[in-house]
Amino acid sequence: MDRALASLSETPSTLKEGVMGIMGNLAALAHSPASDEILKNAFASYAFEHYEIAAYDALIAISEAAGHAEYISQFQQSQAEERAAAQAIGKLMLPTTQTYLKRSLKDLKADR
């Protein structure tokens, strides 16, 4: 990404990256008082991975339209990594939910 931006005399948006990081932290903080915090955080992580996958779809389309095909394979590789992360999180959703339900029915907290 950095090379692609540099070739166009652009730089990553520090403000945008900072805001995205803050948003993730705020979402986790907002979920913390909820009894199902672990589930909501998992949902947010899963959704964020799909957001990144969609962003790479856009970058690939923009690269093609702008005639910068030299970056497409790098974007595709990064997108594949995001898909793998989303798949890994997705595989954890059912066991996480099941564990949450078991503990919740026994009135256990996550730290016990």
N, C-alpha and C positions, 0 to 999 in steps of 0.2 A: 504494500500500500504506500509506504513512504517513498519508494522509488518511482512509482507511478505518479504520485503527487509532485515529487521533485522534478520529474521530466516535463511537467506542465507549469513549473514555477509556482507551485502551490504548496501549502503546508497543512498538516493535520489541524483541525480545529481544536485547540486546547480547551476552549470554553465548552464546546459541545461534548468532548470527552469527559470533562469535569462534571458537567451537568448530568450526563448519563451515569457516572459513578455515584453522584449524590442521589439521583433518583433510585438507584438500586439500594443504597443504604437507607433511604427514607422508607422504601417499601418494606424492607426487613424490620425497621423500627416500628412502622405502623402495624405490622403483623405480630410484634412481640407480646402485646397484652392478650392476644387472642389465644384461646385454648388450642386452636388448630394451626398455630403458627408454623409448625413444620410442614404442613400441607400447603399453606399459602406461599411459603418461601419456595417450595418445590414447584408449584404452579408458575410462580414468577420467573424462576430460573429456566423452566421449560419454554415459557413464552419468549423470554429474552433471546434464547438460542434461535428460535424461529424468526425473530426480528432480524438477527444478524444474517441468517440464511437469506431472507428477503432482501437485505441490503446488498449482499453479494450478487443476487439476481440483477439488481439495478446496476451495480458497478459493471457487471459483464455486458449488459445491454448498452450502457453508456460507452464502454470501451469499444464495442463493435461499431456503434453509430459514429464515434469520433475517429475511427480508423486506427485505434491503438490496440490491435489484437495481441501485441506482444505481452500484455499484462493479463490476458484472459486466463491462461493456465494457472498463474499464481492466484488469481481470485477464485478459480475453481478449486484449487487445493485448499485454500482457506475455508471456502464454503463446505468442502467435504469434512474438514475438521469440525466445523460448527454442526454439521449434520450428525457426525459421530457423537459429539457432546449431547446433542438433543436426544439422540437414540439412547445413550447411556442414562440420561435423566429419565427418559420415558420408561425405561425398564425398571427404574427404581420406584415409580409411582405406585404400582400395585402393592409391592411389599411394604412400602412406607405407609400407605393408607391402612393396610391390614394391621401393621404393628401399632399405628396410632389408635385404631379402633380397639384392639385388645387392651392396650394400656389405658385408654380412656374408659372402657367399660369396668376396669378394675380401679378406676380413679387414681391412676399412677401418673406422675409428672415425668417429663422427659429426662430429668436429672436423677431419677431413682432407678 
